[in-house]
């Protein structure tokens, strides 16, 4: 079953965040993932937005999504994100 990693991010240092976003596409693709949403210009239709940036990654299944997230390739660039932004990541299964 398809699974998605959803990231809700508030970028605090846009220039430093570019270092992270430059490295993510290759790593995501290496683990069979693809961007569905990257940035997205979110607009609240109800309630308030939890963050200013939304990223959705699609993987073949939850195991593939977790392999990507737990990989040494991705974990090596996580400090670039956490130095430049605050946020949450989650994995969800498709319906």
Secondary structure, 3 states (H helix, E strand, C coil): CCEEEEEEEEECCHHHHHHHHHHHHHHHHHCCCEEEEEECCCCCCCCCCCCCEEEEEEECCHHHHHHHHHCHHHHHHHHHHHHHEEEEEEEEECC
